[in-house]
Amino acid sequence: VRDLRFLLDQWRKVEQEIRDHPAPHRVFEEPDLIERTVRDFLTEEIDEVVCDDRNALDRMGALIGDISRRSRNRLHFYDGATPIFETFGVQKQIDDAFHRQVWLRCGGYIVIDETEALVAIDVNTGRNKGARDVEKTILQTNLEAADEIARQLRLRNVGGLIISDFIDMKSRKDQQLVYQLMRERLKRDKAKTHVLPISSLGLIEMTRQRAQESLSDSIYQNCPYCQGRGVVKTSMTTSVELHRTLNTVMRRYQEEVHEFRVILNPDVLKRLREEDEELLIELERRYASKLMFRGDPTFHQEKFVITDASNGAELRV
């Protein structure tokens, strides 16, 4: 009812703008952060809203007055010396939202990996090693993990297919307890979710509505060095590829070029000089040519360029 009243009020304002102004004229625009916060998050479950900006607080008060006058009493101004995010522990939660590993109170932990296809979550006992009753320890860890997973999904705003790999439980009753707790915690989520019972492999498969980009997508971009892979080729791998390429280039240009210069990353050059020098000497002997190397720290670890040392022209395969 509240949302319907809010939308009807917005539509009346749009109609008023249409009547009062000739085209072209903007009659509606997407709400800003303050308006979205009031519209989407100020529900009956929220006990208090604390803000350290007086103008923003006044604007929220005006917006809330259009929806529910009683809710104005939940607005409070913060003027403490300590930054508001530190006072209420918000900054720590923001920092924790980007950690791959999240610790549980019992000593266990969950690992969250976001991929293009799905979100994979792994549950581990970690430091929670209850030697006397293993099944009880596993159940405790899985229950805490289910509670934390539901919270992390909301906090990180991840959507799509989500696979949670819980610790194997022999008891069907324990499996149902974990599944029911997960369903109960997901009811707090504003995004639509659909969760399936624990499979025979100990997996809970679920989907979560992808309404907006995830928190990590909105704050981070792919690493320009590794292109988002998270890994780069080792210096040994690049050295092998360089040796193979040199063999092809020197054979192709053996009648025209007798001195080759290779520009590459210093780490790969170090590998060549310390461990692969004999291979380079063999190439020089085979093609009666000379190889010269220059390290360039601006070069990517996987990149190298082979040139004619006499004129600097790049030689390609």
BALOBA-1460 file (C-alpha; in Angstrom, 3 decimals):
// residues 317
<rec num="1" residu="v" x="0.000" y="0.000" z="0.000"/>
<rec num="2" residu="r" x="2.823" y="2.380" z="0.879"/>
<rec num="3" residu="d" x="4.591" y="1.756" z="-2.434"/>
<rec num="4" residu="l" x="1.356" y="2.169" z="-4.393"/>
<rec num="5" residu="r" x="0.646" y="5.498" z="-2.706"/>
<rec num="6" residu="f" x="4.190" y="6.647" z="-3.438"/>
<rec num="7" residu="l" x="3.935" y="5.694" z="-7.129"/>
<rec num="8" residu="l" x="0.539" y="7.351" z="-7.539"/>
<rec num="9" residu="d" x="1.909" y="10.527" z="-5.995"/>
<rec num="10" residu="q" x="4.848" y="10.445" z="-8.409"/>
<rec num="11" residu="w" x="2.508" y="9.974" z="-11.355"/>
<rec num="12" residu="r" x="0.386" y="12.955" z="-10.292"/>
<rec num="13" residu="k" x="3.539" y="15.073" z="-10.242"/>
<rec num="14" residu="v" x="4.448" y="13.854" z="-13.739"/>
<rec num="15" residu="e" x="0.983" y="14.780" z="-15.019"/>
<rec num="16" residu="q" x="1.284" y="18.199" z="-13.393"/>
<rec num="17" residu="e" x="4.644" y="18.781" z="-15.102"/>
<rec num="18" residu="i" x="3.112" y="17.811" z="-18.457"/>
<rec num="19" residu="r" x="0.286" y="20.308" z="-17.992"/>
<rec num="20" residu="d" x="2.485" y="23.151" z="-16.765"/>
<rec num="21" residu="h" x="5.359" y="22.992" z="-19.267"/>
<rec num="22" residu="p" x="5.429" y="22.787" z="-23.072"/>
<rec num="23" residu="a" x="7.615" y="20.166" z="-24.744"/>
<rec num="24" residu="p" x="10.485" y="19.571" z="-24.709"/>
<rec num="25" residu="h" x="10.641" y="19.415" z="-20.915"/>
<rec num="26" residu="r" x="11.878" y="16.854" z="-18.408"/>
<rec num="27" residu="v" x="8.909" y="15.528" z="-16.457"/>
<rec num="28" residu="f" x="10.691" y="12.789" z="-14.485"/>
<rec num="29" residu="e" x="14.228" y="11.707" z="-13.622"/>
<rec num="30" residu="e" x="15.714" y="8.734" z="-11.814"/>
<rec num="31" residu="p" x="15.871" y="9.314" z="-8.043"/>
<rec num="32" residu="d" x="19.242" y="10.096" z="-6.488"/>
<rec num="33" residu="l" x="20.925" y="8.154" z="-3.674"/>
<rec num="34" residu="i" x="18.930" y="9.794" z="-0.869"/>
<rec num="35" residu="e" x="15.576" y="9.181" z="-2.523"/>
<rec num="36" residu="r" x="16.487" y="5.586" z="-3.456"/>
<rec num="37" residu="t" x="17.542" y="4.905" z="0.135"/>
<rec num="38" residu="v" x="14.237" y="6.178" z="1.512"/>
<rec num="39" residu="r" x="12.215" y="4.377" z="-1.143"/>
<rec num="40" residu="d" x="13.967" y="0.998" z="-1.090"/>
<rec num="41" residu="f" x="15.355" y="0.530" z="2.411"/>
<rec num="42" residu="l" x="13.300" y="2.492" z="4.930"/>
<rec num="43" residu="t" x="10.874" y="-0.290" z="5.818"/>
<rec num="44" residu="e" x="9.114" y="-1.140" z="9.073"/>
<rec num="45" residu="e" x="12.083" y="-3.349" z="10.004"/>
<rec num="46" residu="i" x="14.371" y="-0.295" z="10.269"/>
<rec num="47" residu="d" x="14.440" y="1.146" z="13.796"/>
<rec num="48" residu="e" x="16.675" y="4.159" z="13.218"/>
<rec num="49" residu="v" x="18.337" y="6.163" z="10.444"/>
<rec num="50" residu="v" x="21.451" y="8.119" z="11.436"/>
<rec num="51" residu="c" x="22.944" y="10.743" z="9.110"/>
<rec num="52" residu="d" x="25.837" y="13.185" z="9.572"/>
<rec num="53" residu="d" x="24.652" y="15.656" z="6.912"/>
<rec num="54" residu="r" x="21.952" y="18.090" z="8.024"/>
<rec num="55" residu="n" x="20.770" y="18.923" z="4.489"/>
<rec num="56" residu="a" x="20.492" y="15.256" z="3.552"/>
<rec num="57" residu="l" x="18.608" y="14.554" z="6.785"/>
<rec num="58" residu="d" x="16.123" y="17.371" z="6.114"/>
<rec num="59" residu="r" x="15.548" y="16.068" z="2.605"/>
<rec num="60" residu="m" x="14.963" y="12.552" z="3.915"/>
<rec num="61" residu="g" x="12.477" y="13.986" z="6.398"/>
<rec num="62" residu="a" x="10.549" y="15.650" z="3.586"/>
<rec num="63" residu="l" x="10.530" y="12.456" z="1.521"/>
<rec num="64" residu="i" x="9.494" y="10.300" z="4.467"/>
<rec num="65" residu="g" x="6.697" y="12.726" z="5.282"/>
<rec num="66" residu="d" x="5.156" y="11.929" z="1.907"/>
<rec num="67" residu="i" x="5.191" y="8.221" z="2.735"/>
<rec num="68" residu="s" x="4.741" y="7.873" z="6.496"/>
<rec num="69" residu="r" x="4.750" y="10.775" z="8.955"/>
<rec num="70" residu="r" x="5.416" y="8.442" z="11.885"/>
<rec num="71" residu="s" x="8.703" y="7.353" z="10.299"/>
<rec num="72" residu="r" x="10.174" y="10.835" z="10.768"/>
<rec num="73" residu="n" x="10.840" y="9.982" z="14.415"/>
<rec num="74" residu="r" x="13.375" y="7.399" z="13.260"/>
<rec num="75" residu="l" x="15.656" y="10.044" z="11.733"/>
<rec num="76" residu="h" x="18.561" y="11.233" z="13.888"/>
<rec num="77" residu="f" x="21.416" y="13.634" z="13.242"/>
<rec num="78" residu="y" x="24.954" y="12.491" z="14.089"/>
<rec num="79" residu="d" x="27.497" y="15.124" z="15.117"/>
<rec num="80" residu="g" x="30.122" y="12.989" z="16.863"/>
<rec num="81" residu="a" x="33.862" y="13.588" z="16.491"/>
<rec num="82" residu="t" x="34.516" y="10.057" z="15.204"/>
<rec num="83" residu="p" x="33.499" y="9.444" z="11.552"/>
<rec num="84" residu="i" x="30.017" y="7.963" z="11.416"/>
<rec num="85" residu="f" x="31.110" y="4.851" z="9.501"/>
<rec num="86" residu="e" x="33.681" y="4.025" z="12.175"/>
<rec num="87" residu="t" x="31.273" y="4.683" z="15.048"/>
<rec num="88" residu="f" x="28.701" y="2.212" z="13.751"/>
<rec num="89" residu="g" x="31.171" y="-0.314" z="12.311"/>
<rec num="90" residu="v" x="30.045" y="0.283" z="8.733"/>
<rec num="91" residu="q" x="33.550" y="0.680" z="7.313"/>
<rec num="92" residu="k" x="34.609" y="-2.712" z="8.664"/>
<rec num="93" residu="q" x="31.585" y="-4.364" z="7.076"/>
<rec num="94" residu="i" x="32.361" y="-2.684" z="3.748"/>
<rec num="95" residu="d" x="35.954" y="-3.920" z="3.932"/>
<rec num="96" residu="d" x="34.800" y="-7.427" z="4.887"/>
<rec num="97" residu="a" x="32.417" y="-7.508" z="1.922"/>
<rec num="98" residu="f" x="35.394" y="-7.765" z="-0.427"/>
<rec num="99" residu="h" x="37.218" y="-10.514" z="1.424"/>
<rec num="100" residu="r" x="37.118" y="-13.864" z="-0.318"/>
<rec num="101" residu="q" x="37.177" y="-15.652" z="3.045"/>
<rec num="102" residu="v" x="34.621" y="-14.871" z="5.769"/>
<rec num="103" residu="w" x="35.117" y="-16.259" z="9.279"/>
<rec num="104" residu="l" x="32.247" y="-17.667" z="11.334"/>
<rec num="105" residu="r" x="31.823" y="-17.286" z="15.096"/>
<rec num="106" residu="c" x="32.428" y="-21.005" z="15.671"/>
<rec num="107" residu="g" x="35.871" y="-20.870" z="14.038"/>
<rec num="108" residu="g" x="34.800" y="-22.184" z="10.648"/>
<rec num="109" residu="y" x="34.753" y="-20.068" z="7.510"/>
<rec num="110" residu="i" x="33.181" y="-19.713" z="4.089"/>
<rec num="111" residu="v" x="34.950" y="-18.901" z="0.816"/>
<rec num="112" residu="i" x="33.027" y="-16.898" z="-1.805"/>
<rec num="113" residu="d" x="34.094" y="-16.862" z="-5.460"/>
<rec num="114" residu="e" x="32.175" y="-14.856" z="-8.059"/>
<rec num="115" residu="t" x="32.551" y="-16.113" z="-11.635"/>
<rec num="116" residu="e" x="30.873" y="-15.256" z="-14.924"/>
<rec num="117" residu="a" x="28.586" y="-18.302" z="-14.756"/>
<rec num="118" residu="l" x="27.795" y="-18.586" z="-11.044"/>
<rec num="119" residu="v" x="28.747" y="-17.755" z="-7.470"/>
<rec num="120" residu="a" x="30.475" y="-20.631" z="-5.669"/>
<rec num="121" residu="i" x="30.498" y="-20.752" z="-1.852"/>
<rec num="122" residu="d" x="32.516" y="-23.343" z="0.058"/>
<rec num="123" residu="v" x="32.003" y="-24.097" z="3.766"/>
<rec num="124" residu="n" x="34.935" y="-25.288" z="5.906"/>
<rec num="125" residu="t" x="35.289" y="-26.209" z="9.583"/>
<rec num="126" residu="g" x="38.537" y="-24.224" z="9.879"/>
<rec num="127" residu="r" x="39.488" y="-23.916" z="13.543"/>
<rec num="128" residu="n" x="36.230" y="-25.519" z="14.689"/>
<rec num="129" residu="k" x="37.608" y="-29.006" z="15.395"/>
<rec num="130" residu="g" x="35.226" y="-30.588" z="17.884"/>
<rec num="131" residu="a" x="36.918" y="-33.935" z="18.414"/>
<rec num="132" residu="r" x="34.265" y="-35.532" z="20.653"/>
<rec num="133" residu="d" x="31.157" y="-35.012" z="18.538"/>
<rec num="134" residu="v" x="32.068" y="-34.541" z="14.896"/>
<rec num="135" residu="e" x="28.467" y="-34.509" z="13.653"/>
<rec num="136" residu="k" x="27.540" y="-31.765" z="16.130"/>
<rec num="137" residu="t" x="30.550" y="-29.708" z="15.043"/>
<rec num="138" residu="i" x="29.609" y="-30.079" z="11.375"/>
<rec num="139" residu="l" x="25.980" y="-29.115" z="12.056"/>
<rec num="140" residu="q" x="27.029" y="-26.051" z="14.065"/>
<rec num="141" residu="t" x="29.381" y="-24.912" z="11.300"/>
<rec num="142" residu="n" x="26.787" y="-25.463" z="8.572"/>
<rec num="143" residu="l" x="24.064" y="-23.604" z="10.493"/>
<rec num="144" residu="e" x="26.314" y="-20.600" z="11.062"/>
<rec num="145" residu="a" x="27.386" y="-20.782" z="7.419"/>
<rec num="146" residu="a" x="23.763" y="-20.765" z="6.203"/>
<rec num="147" residu="d" x="23.050" y="-17.668" z="8.289"/>
<rec num="148" residu="e" x="26.196" y="-15.897" z="7.064"/>
<rec num="149" residu="i" x="25.680" y="-16.873" z="3.415"/>
<rec num="150" residu="a" x="22.219" y="-15.287" z="3.388"/>
<rec num="151" residu="r" x="23.707" y="-12.138" z="4.939"/>
<rec num="152" residu="q" x="26.636" y="-12.005" z="2.516"/>
<rec num="153" residu="l" x="24.348" y="-12.351" z="-0.502"/>
<rec num="154" residu="r" x="22.444" y="-9.250" z="0.605"/>
<rec num="155" residu="l" x="25.592" y="-7.363" z="1.570"/>
<rec num="156" residu="r" x="27.423" y="-8.107" z="-1.688"/>
<rec num="157" residu="n" x="24.241" y="-7.904" z="-3.780"/>
<rec num="158" residu="v" x="25.232" y="-10.901" z="-5.884"/>
<rec num="159" residu="g" x="22.678" y="-12.465" z="-8.207"/>
<rec num="160" residu="g" x="22.191" y="-15.306" z="-10.639"/>
<rec num="161" residu="l" x="23.020" y="-18.936" z="-9.901"/>
<rec num="162" residu="i" x="24.563" y="-19.586" z="-6.470"/>
<rec num="163" residu="i" x="26.005" y="-22.952" z="-5.384"/>
<rec num="164" residu="s" x="26.816" y="-23.485" z="-1.694"/>
<rec num="165" residu="d" x="28.959" y="-26.511" z="-0.839"/>
<rec num="166" residu="f" x="28.208" y="-27.397" z="2.784"/>
<rec num="167" residu="i" x="30.169" y="-29.897" z="4.850"/>
<rec num="168" residu="d" x="28.722" y="-33.389" z="4.323"/>
<rec num="169" residu="m" x="26.073" y="-34.361" z="6.884"/>
<rec num="170" residu="k" x="24.988" y="-37.976" z="7.299"/>
<rec num="171" residu="s" x="21.785" y="-37.173" z="9.174"/>
<rec num="172" residu="r" x="18.809" y="-36.241" z="7.014"/>
<rec num="173" residu="k" x="17.424" y="-34.333" z="9.992"/>
<rec num="174" residu="d" x="20.556" y="-32.159" z="10.144"/>
<rec num="175" residu="q" x="20.312" y="-31.491" z="6.412"/>
<rec num="176" residu="q" x="16.733" y="-30.299" z="6.830"/>
<rec num="177" residu="l" x="17.721" y="-27.998" z="9.708"/>
<rec num="178" residu="v" x="20.335" y="-26.287" z="7.530"/>
<rec num="179" residu="y" x="17.974" y="-26.051" z="4.554"/>
<rec num="180" residu="q" x="15.113" y="-24.610" z="6.630"/>
<rec num="181" residu="l" x="17.421" y="-22.052" z="8.259"/>
<rec num="182" residu="m" x="18.668" y="-20.967" z="4.837"/>
<rec num="183" residu="r" x="15.088" y="-20.514" z="3.611"/>
<rec num="184" residu="e" x="14.162" y="-18.587" z="6.751"/>
<rec num="185" residu="r" x="17.119" y="-16.206" z="6.451"/>
<rec num="186" residu="l" x="16.463" y="-15.613" z="2.755"/>
<rec num="187" residu="k" x="12.976" y="-14.315" z="3.583"/>
<rec num="188" residu="r" x="14.677" y="-11.121" z="4.810"/>
<rec num="189" residu="d" x="16.038" y="-10.543" z="1.313"/>
<rec num="190" residu="k" x="14.230" y="-7.964" z="-0.830"/>
<rec num="191" residu="a" x="15.505" y="-9.709" z="-3.977"/>
<rec num="192" residu="k" x="13.544" y="-12.753" z="-5.119"/>
<rec num="193" residu="t" x="15.261" y="-16.039" z="-4.315"/>
<rec num="194" residu="h" x="14.547" y="-19.668" z="-5.129"/>
<rec num="195" residu="v" x="16.387" y="-22.315" z="-3.132"/>
<rec num="196" residu="l" x="16.445" y="-26.099" z="-3.572"/>
<rec num="197" residu="p" x="16.947" y="-28.705" z="-0.812"/>
<rec num="198" residu="i" x="20.427" y="-30.047" z="-0.078"/>
<rec num="199" residu="s" x="21.475" y="-32.503" z="-2.772"/>
<rec num="200" residu="s" x="23.125" y="-35.884" z="-2.237"/>
<rec num="201" residu="l" x="26.478" y="-34.140" z="-2.774"/>
<rec num="202" residu="g" x="25.844" y="-31.669" z="0.052"/>
<rec num="203" residu="l" x="25.106" y="-28.743" z="-2.279"/>
<rec num="204" residu="i" x="22.395" y="-26.111" z="-1.953"/>
<rec num="205" residu="e" x="21.520" y="-24.644" z="-5.335"/>
<rec num="206" residu="m" x="19.657" y="-21.367" z="-5.483"/>
<rec num="207" residu="t" x="18.988" y="-18.368" z="-7.672"/>
<rec num="208" residu="r" x="18.826" y="-14.740" z="-6.585"/>
<rec num="209" residu="q" x="17.276" y="-11.941" z="-8.588"/>
<rec num="210" residu="r" x="19.905" y="-9.818" z="-10.314"/>
<rec num="211" residu="a" x="18.318" y="-6.360" z="-10.059"/>
<rec num="212" residu="q" x="21.548" y="-4.340" z="-10.079"/>
<rec num="213" residu="e" x="25.251" y="-4.976" z="-10.500"/>
<rec num="214" residu="s" x="26.960" y="-6.591" z="-7.534"/>
<rec num="215" residu="l" x="28.882" y="-4.564" z="-4.972"/>
<rec num="216" residu="s" x="32.232" y="-5.791" z="-6.300"/>
<rec num="217" residu="d" x="31.275" y="-4.962" z="-9.913"/>
<rec num="218" residu="s" x="30.262" y="-1.433" z="-8.924"/>
<rec num="219" residu="i" x="33.538" y="-0.739" z="-7.087"/>
<rec num="220" residu="y" x="36.178" y="-2.829" z="-8.865"/>
<rec num="221" residu="q" x="37.245" y="-3.228" z="-12.478"/>
<rec num="222" residu="n" x="39.222" y="-6.025" z="-14.092"/>
<rec num="223" residu="c" x="42.957" y="-5.809" z="-13.482"/>
<rec num="224" residu="p" x="44.552" y="-4.307" z="-16.627"/>
<rec num="225" residu="y" x="47.654" y="-6.453" z="-16.081"/>
<rec num="226" residu="c" x="46.043" y="-9.898" z="-15.916"/>
<rec num="227" residu="q" x="42.786" y="-8.929" z="-17.720"/>
<rec num="228" residu="g" x="40.711" y="-10.168" z="-14.809"/>
<rec num="229" residu="r" x="42.140" y="-13.693" z="-14.801"/>
<rec num="230" residu="g" x="43.877" y="-13.240" z="-11.470"/>
<rec num="231" residu="v" x="46.997" y="-15.000" z="-12.777"/>
<rec num="232" residu="v" x="49.765" y="-14.385" z="-15.325"/>
<rec num="233" residu="k" x="52.115" y="-16.779" z="-17.072"/>
<rec num="234" residu="t" x="55.248" y="-17.682" z="-15.150"/>
<rec num="235" residu="s" x="58.625" y="-16.433" z="-16.333"/>
<rec num="236" residu="m" x="59.445" y="-20.041" z="-17.266"/>
<rec num="237" residu="t" x="56.385" y="-20.270" z="-19.543"/>
<rec num="238" residu="t" x="57.201" y="-16.956" z="-21.228"/>
<rec num="239" residu="s" x="60.806" y="-18.095" z="-21.627"/>
<rec num="240" residu="v" x="59.670" y="-21.280" z="-23.381"/>
<rec num="241" residu="e" x="57.372" y="-19.296" z="-25.696"/>
<rec num="242" residu="l" x="60.187" y="-16.847" z="-26.458"/>
<rec num="243" residu="h" x="62.594" y="-19.677" z="-27.286"/>
<rec num="244" residu="r" x="60.039" y="-21.207" z="-29.658"/>
<rec num="245" residu="t" x="59.356" y="-17.836" z="-31.321"/>
<rec num="246" residu="l" x="63.069" y="-17.036" z="-31.641"/>
<rec num="247" residu="n" x="63.669" y="-20.354" z="-33.342"/>
<rec num="248" residu="t" x="60.989" y="-19.547" z="-35.940"/>
<rec num="249" residu="v" x="62.063" y="-15.918" z="-36.492"/>
<rec num="250" residu="m" x="65.782" y="-16.676" z="-36.764"/>
<rec num="251" residu="r" x="65.132" y="-19.451" z="-39.262"/>
<rec num="252" residu="r" x="62.924" y="-17.179" z="-41.385"/>
<rec num="253" residu="y" x="65.360" y="-14.229" z="-41.415"/>
<rec num="254" residu="q" x="68.692" y="-16.101" z="-41.280"/>
<rec num="255" residu="e" x="69.748" y="-14.832" z="-44.728"/>
<rec num="256" residu="e" x="68.867" y="-11.178" z="-44.013"/>
<rec num="257" residu="v" x="69.406" y="-10.548" z="-40.290"/>
<rec num="258" residu="h" x="72.444" y="-11.580" z="-38.261"/>
<rec num="259" residu="e" x="71.877" y="-9.622" z="-35.054"/>
<rec num="260" residu="f" x="68.597" y="-9.896" z="-33.165"/>
<rec num="261" residu="r" x="67.546" y="-7.742" z="-30.222"/>
<rec num="262" residu="v" x="64.866" y="-8.972" z="-27.813"/>
<rec num="263" residu="i" x="63.025" y="-6.518" z="-25.538"/>
<rec num="264" residu="l" x="61.216" y="-8.166" z="-22.631"/>
<rec num="265" residu="n" x="60.240" y="-7.995" z="-18.972"/>
<rec num="266" residu="p" x="63.250" y="-7.982" z="-16.561"/>
<rec num="267" residu="d" x="61.932" y="-11.002" z="-14.628"/>
<rec num="268" residu="v" x="61.858" y="-13.097" z="-17.790"/>
<rec num="269" residu="l" x="65.303" y="-11.802" z="-18.761"/>
<rec num="270" residu="k" x="66.614" y="-12.924" z="-15.383"/>
<rec num="271" residu="r" x="65.213" y="-16.395" z="-16.030"/>
<rec num="272" residu="l" x="66.909" y="-16.507" z="-19.454"/>
<rec num="273" residu="r" x="70.302" y="-15.536" z="-18.068"/>
<rec num="274" residu="e" x="70.227" y="-17.796" z="-15.032"/>
<rec num="275" residu="e" x="68.566" y="-20.971" z="-16.296"/>
<rec num="276" residu="d" x="68.039" y="-20.928" z="-20.072"/>
<rec num="277" residu="e" x="71.324" y="-19.478" z="-21.279"/>
<rec num="278" residu="e" x="72.474" y="-22.728" z="-22.918"/>
<rec num="279" residu="l" x="69.357" y="-22.793" z="-25.095"/>
<rec num="280" residu="l" x="70.110" y="-19.280" z="-26.361"/>
<rec num="281" residu="i" x="73.734" y="-20.151" z="-27.114"/>
<rec num="282" residu="e" x="72.514" y="-23.141" z="-29.122"/>
<rec num="283" residu="l" x="70.222" y="-20.867" z="-31.179"/>
<rec num="284" residu="e" x="73.105" y="-18.498" z="-31.940"/>
<rec num="285" residu="r" x="75.278" y="-21.420" z="-33.021"/>
<rec num="286" residu="r" x="72.548" y="-22.984" z="-35.167"/>
<rec num="287" residu="y" x="71.758" y="-19.834" z="-37.150"/>
<rec num="288" residu="a" x="75.194" y="-18.171" z="-37.000"/>
<rec num="289" residu="s" x="73.618" y="-15.078" z="-35.481"/>
<rec num="290" residu="k" x="73.943" y="-12.938" z="-32.363"/>
<rec num="291" residu="l" x="71.237" y="-12.438" z="-29.748"/>
<rec num="292" residu="m" x="71.036" y="-9.283" z="-27.614"/>
<rec num="293" residu="f" x="68.558" y="-8.652" z="-24.815"/>
<rec num="294" residu="r" x="67.186" y="-5.550" z="-23.119"/>
<rec num="295" residu="g" x="64.952" y="-5.598" z="-20.064"/>
<rec num="296" residu="d" x="62.102" y="-3.093" z="-19.995"/>
<rec num="297" residu="p" x="60.117" y="-2.830" z="-16.729"/>
<rec num="298" residu="t" x="57.137" y="-1.378" z="-18.622"/>
<rec num="299" residu="f" x="56.718" y="-4.652" z="-20.519"/>
<rec num="300" residu="h" x="54.071" y="-7.106" z="-19.359"/>
<rec num="301" residu="q" x="55.507" y="-10.381" z="-18.074"/>
<rec num="302" residu="e" x="53.945" y="-12.213" z="-21.028"/>
<rec num="303" residu="k" x="55.134" y="-9.729" z="-23.674"/>
<rec num="304" residu="f" x="58.340" y="-9.659" z="-25.719"/>
<rec num="305" residu="v" x="59.399" y="-8.011" z="-28.986"/>
<rec num="306" residu="i" x="62.057" y="-9.292" z="-31.407"/>
<rec num="307" residu="t" x="63.747" y="-6.678" z="-33.609"/>
<rec num="308" residu="d" x="66.526" y="-6.339" z="-36.160"/>
<rec num="309" residu="a" x="69.379" y="-4.896" z="-34.074"/>
<rec num="310" residu="s" x="70.737" y="-2.934" z="-37.043"/>
<rec num="311" residu="n" x="67.630" y="-0.812" z="-37.698"/>
<rec num="312" residu="g" x="65.141" y="-1.571" z="-34.894"/>
<rec num="313" residu="a" x="62.518" y="-3.052" z="-37.238"/>
<rec num="314" residu="e" x="60.210" y="-5.509" z="-35.492"/>
<rec num="315" residu="l" x="60.422" y="-9.076" z="-36.769"/>
<rec num="316" residu="r" x="57.225" y="-11.093" z="-36.656"/>
<rec num="317" residu="v" x="56.600" y="-14.802" z="-36.998"/>
